[in-house]
Amino acid sequence: MPFRFVYPEPDSLTVFGPTNTTYWLMLLVRTEAISTYKTVYNLAVATEVFALVFGIILHIRGFVLFWKLRVLHINFLMIAAEIYASLVIGMIARLLMIPYEMRIVNITGNS
């Protein structure tokens, strides 16, 4: 009998690849595995989209306000610009991933 740590039992989040290798999806939600909780999932996604859009607006408006008022030293503002830009890019990337997770957009591979 093999060890469960090395050979775990397949669950609804385990995917079999083309060569019968297993992959565990931990970043993307498999909506077919949570079909009974679809309403709760849609509500959570709507809340996440609202929070992301609100966060993008707050980040951009906050940085523009700091830049106009010159409250901080220019070097600090340039460093903060990189941080704010990476946060906004991450939020936009998450907004682009949500339609793929919800199966609104299908991306097919080379199969």
Backbone bond lengths (Angstrom), bond angles and torsions (degrees), N, CA, C in turn:
res aa  C-N    CA-C-N  psi(-1)  N-CA   C-N-CA  omega(-1)  CA-C   N-CA-C  phi
1 M - - - 1.448 - - 1.528 108.82 -
2 P 1.338 118.12 122.22 1.465 120.42 -177.56 1.527 111.53 -72.87
3 F 1.312 114.71 156.98 1.456 120.21 178.16 1.518 110.42 -69.64
4 R 1.340 117.39 140.96 1.465 121.67 -179.09 1.524 112.39 -72.18
5 F 1.352 116.55 -22.77 1.456 118.50 178.66 1.523 110.81 -71.43
6 V 1.314 116.71 -39.91 1.460 120.91 -179.24 1.522 110.78 -80.82
7 Y 1.328 117.72 -40.21 1.465 122.50 -179.74 1.528 108.89 -122.00
8 P 1.347 117.55 81.12 1.472 118.48 -177.81 1.526 111.20 -71.48
9 E 1.314 114.84 156.15 1.458 119.37 177.05 1.518 109.38 -69.98
10 P 1.331 117.81 137.15 1.461 119.18 179.82 1.524 111.40 -67.05
11 D 1.303 115.91 140.28 1.453 121.46 177.13 1.528 108.45 -124.33
12 S 1.331 116.39 -168.14 1.457 119.21 -176.04 1.522 112.55 -73.83
13 L 1.325 118.38 -11.08 1.454 121.04 178.57 1.523 113.01 -101.21
14 T 1.316 117.70 5.67 1.454 121.72 178.35 1.524 108.84 -95.18
15 V 1.327 115.89 131.96 1.462 121.93 -178.39 1.516 108.03 -118.10
16 F 1.322 116.30 139.02 1.459 121.25 177.91 1.520 108.80 -98.03
17 G 1.320 115.98 129.50 1.458 121.90 -179.66 1.514 111.74 -82.45
18 P 1.345 116.80 -177.66 1.469 120.59 -177.25 1.529 113.56 -66.17
19 T 1.321 117.76 -25.75 1.458 120.34 179.07 1.520 111.08 -102.17
20 N 1.335 116.93 24.76 1.456 124.60 178.56 1.527 112.80 64.89
21 T 1.326 116.38 22.74 1.451 120.15 172.87 1.520 108.58 -87.80
22 T 1.316 115.87 150.78 1.454 119.22 -176.93 1.520 110.49 -101.55
23 Y 1.308 115.18 143.45 1.455 123.24 175.90 1.517 107.57 -129.01
24 W 1.324 116.33 140.12 1.443 119.69 177.75 1.511 108.06 -107.39
25 L 1.316 116.48 119.86 1.458 121.13 -178.60 1.517 109.40 -85.82
26 M 1.324 116.85 116.72 1.453 118.70 179.92 1.515 112.43 -117.75
27 L 1.321 118.61 -6.40 1.448 120.35 -179.38 1.521 112.41 -102.43
28 L 1.298 117.53 -35.21 1.454 121.17 -177.12 1.518 110.23 -102.69
29 V 1.301 116.37 141.49 1.458 121.32 179.55 1.524 108.40 -85.27
30 R 1.295 116.23 129.34 1.468 120.03 175.20 1.516 107.40 -90.55
31 T 1.309 115.64 104.01 1.461 120.38 -172.37 1.529 111.95 -68.08
32 E 1.316 118.40 -23.77 1.462 118.47 177.95 1.530 111.56 -71.78
33 A 1.328 117.53 -20.25 1.459 120.96 179.05 1.527 112.05 -82.75
34 I 1.319 117.40 -16.13 1.466 120.69 -179.29 1.525 110.82 -120.16
35 S 1.307 116.69 39.15 1.464 120.30 -174.57 1.526 112.51 -63.49
36 T 1.322 118.76 -27.67 1.466 120.10 179.84 1.526 112.03 -76.66
37 Y 1.326 117.52 -19.38 1.462 121.70 -178.62 1.524 111.50 -110.53
38 K 1.321 117.53 31.25 1.462 121.60 -175.05 1.531 112.09 -62.97
39 T 1.326 118.24 -38.83 1.461 121.12 -179.51 1.527 110.90 -66.16
40 V 1.311 116.59 -42.75 1.470 120.82 178.83 1.526 109.65 -65.40
41 Y 1.323 116.49 -39.43 1.465 120.81 178.73 1.525 110.77 -64.35
42 N 1.327 117.48 -44.62 1.463 120.24 178.97 1.522 111.57 -64.22
43 L 1.318 117.24 -37.15 1.457 120.70 176.81 1.532 110.89 -65.81
44 A 1.324 116.54 -40.82 1.467 120.39 178.09 1.527 111.00 -65.59
45 V 1.332 116.95 -39.75 1.466 120.50 178.73 1.525 110.44 -66.53
46 A 1.324 117.42 -41.47 1.469 120.33 178.30 1.525 110.60 -62.94
47 T 1.322 117.01 -39.92 1.469 120.81 177.33 1.520 110.51 -64.92
48 E 1.331 116.44 -40.95 1.458 120.18 179.83 1.526 111.18 -65.88
49 V 1.328 117.39 -42.27 1.462 120.60 178.98 1.527 110.30 -63.22
50 F 1.331 116.64 -43.88 1.461 119.95 177.62 1.523 110.85 -59.95
51 A 1.321 117.51 -45.40 1.466 121.18 -178.98 1.535 110.94 -65.29
52 L 1.329 117.10 -38.69 1.464 119.65 179.43 1.522 111.49 -66.45
53 V 1.325 117.11 -46.14 1.469 120.25 179.93 1.528 109.87 -63.90
54 F 1.321 117.23 -43.90 1.457 121.48 177.84 1.525 110.66 -61.94
55 G 1.323 117.36 -40.31 1.464 121.15 178.16 1.510 112.74 -65.58
56 I 1.331 116.94 -40.01 1.466 120.23 177.77 1.524 109.89 -62.65
57 I 1.326 116.22 -45.28 1.471 119.81 179.83 1.526 110.73 -62.42
58 L 1.330 116.75 -44.30 1.465 119.62 -179.90 1.524 112.23 -65.33
59 H 1.324 118.07 -39.80 1.456 120.56 179.70 1.525 110.81 -64.25
60 I 1.316 116.31 -46.77 1.461 119.31 -177.62 1.527 110.63 -67.48
61 R 1.324 117.34 -46.40 1.478 119.58 -179.50 1.521 111.16 -65.02
62 G 1.324 117.69 -39.58 1.458 120.26 178.87 1.511 112.57 -63.81
63 F 1.335 116.50 -42.37 1.455 118.44 -179.75 1.523 111.37 -69.91
64 V 1.328 117.68 -39.48 1.469 120.00 177.31 1.524 110.20 -62.08
65 L 1.314 117.63 -39.15 1.462 121.04 177.50 1.521 111.46 -64.05
66 F 1.335 117.13 -44.53 1.462 120.49 176.96 1.532 110.93 -61.52
67 W 1.324 116.14 -40.00 1.466 120.60 -177.47 1.529 110.56 -67.99
68 K 1.331 117.02 -40.89 1.469 119.98 -179.79 1.522 112.12 -68.64
69 L 1.311 117.38 -42.89 1.457 120.82 -176.10 1.523 113.10 -79.75
70 R 1.322 117.37 -17.61 1.468 122.81 -177.84 1.523 110.94 51.59
71 V 1.326 114.77 46.18 1.467 120.56 -179.47 1.526 110.33 -67.02
72 L 1.303 115.46 -34.92 1.464 120.39 -176.95 1.524 109.89 -110.86
73 H 1.300 115.50 167.63 1.464 121.16 178.16 1.528 110.02 -64.13
74 I 1.324 116.34 148.38 1.467 121.22 -175.19 1.525 112.00 -61.46
75 N 1.319 117.97 -33.79 1.467 119.98 178.99 1.523 111.08 -66.47
76 F 1.323 116.17 -39.28 1.456 119.48 177.76 1.531 110.35 -66.72
77 L 1.321 116.19 -38.10 1.468 119.36 178.36 1.528 111.59 -64.21
78 M 1.317 117.10 -36.75 1.472 120.10 178.74 1.530 110.70 -68.49
79 I 1.316 117.26 -38.33 1.467 120.50 176.36 1.526 109.60 -67.25
80 A 1.332 116.36 -43.65 1.467 120.16 179.63 1.522 111.36 -64.18
81 A 1.337 117.28 -31.95 1.468 120.43 178.97 1.526 110.64 -61.37
82 E 1.316 116.96 -40.26 1.465 119.77 178.41 1.522 111.04 -65.65
83 I 1.314 116.62 -40.50 1.465 120.10 -179.88 1.521 110.27 -66.70
84 Y 1.340 116.46 -46.37 1.464 119.88 178.81 1.521 110.87 -62.37
85 A 1.326 117.18 -40.29 1.468 120.11 179.91 1.523 110.93 -63.52
86 S 1.324 117.39 -41.88 1.466 118.91 179.68 1.523 111.19 -68.38
87 L 1.335 117.99 -33.91 1.459 119.92 175.72 1.525 111.36 -66.01
88 V 1.319 116.73 -43.78 1.463 120.47 179.80 1.526 110.65 -66.57
89 I 1.318 117.92 -40.02 1.464 120.81 177.97 1.525 110.18 -63.61
90 G 1.322 117.37 -40.41 1.463 120.35 176.72 1.520 112.45 -63.57
91 M 1.324 116.72 -39.58 1.465 119.87 178.15 1.519 111.42 -67.42
92 I 1.324 116.89 -39.69 1.465 120.04 177.82 1.528 110.16 -66.22
93 A 1.325 116.99 -39.24 1.464 119.74 177.28 1.523 111.11 -62.80
94 R 1.315 116.86 -39.23 1.473 120.01 177.52 1.525 110.50 -66.16
95 L 1.334 117.07 -39.45 1.467 119.90 177.02 1.529 111.61 -63.45
96 L 1.334 117.20 -31.91 1.460 120.22 177.27 1.530 112.41 -76.45
97 M 1.333 117.32 -24.77 1.463 120.37 179.02 1.524 112.81 -79.71
98 I 1.311 117.76 -26.59 1.466 121.09 -175.46 1.525 112.76 -60.81
99 P 1.346 120.87 -44.74 1.475 118.49 177.07 1.532 113.34 -61.86
100 Y 1.322 117.41 -32.17 1.464 120.08 177.04 1.521 110.79 -68.48
101 E 1.336 116.78 -41.07 1.465 119.98 178.56 1.517 111.97 -65.54
102 M 1.329 116.92 -35.98 1.466 120.35 -178.23 1.530 112.53 -83.75
103 R 1.319 117.29 2.51 1.465 123.81 179.69 1.540 112.23 65.68
104 I 1.337 116.35 27.40 1.458 120.06 172.69 1.527 108.77 -78.53
105 V 1.326 116.47 -38.71 1.451 123.28 177.66 1.519 107.82 -113.61
106 N 1.314 117.47 127.86 1.463 121.78 177.93 1.520 109.34 -108.14
107 I 1.302 115.78 129.55 1.475 121.96 176.68 1.511 106.65 -113.52
108 T 1.310 117.00 117.83 1.460 120.64 -179.42 1.518 109.50 -97.78
109 G 1.319 115.17 148.61 1.463 120.88 -179.82 1.507 111.49 -92.15
110 N 1.308 116.18 -161.42 1.463 122.93 -178.77 1.527 111.33 -92.34
111 S 1.298 118.38 42.51 1.455 118.72 -177.20 1.494 112.48 -102.03
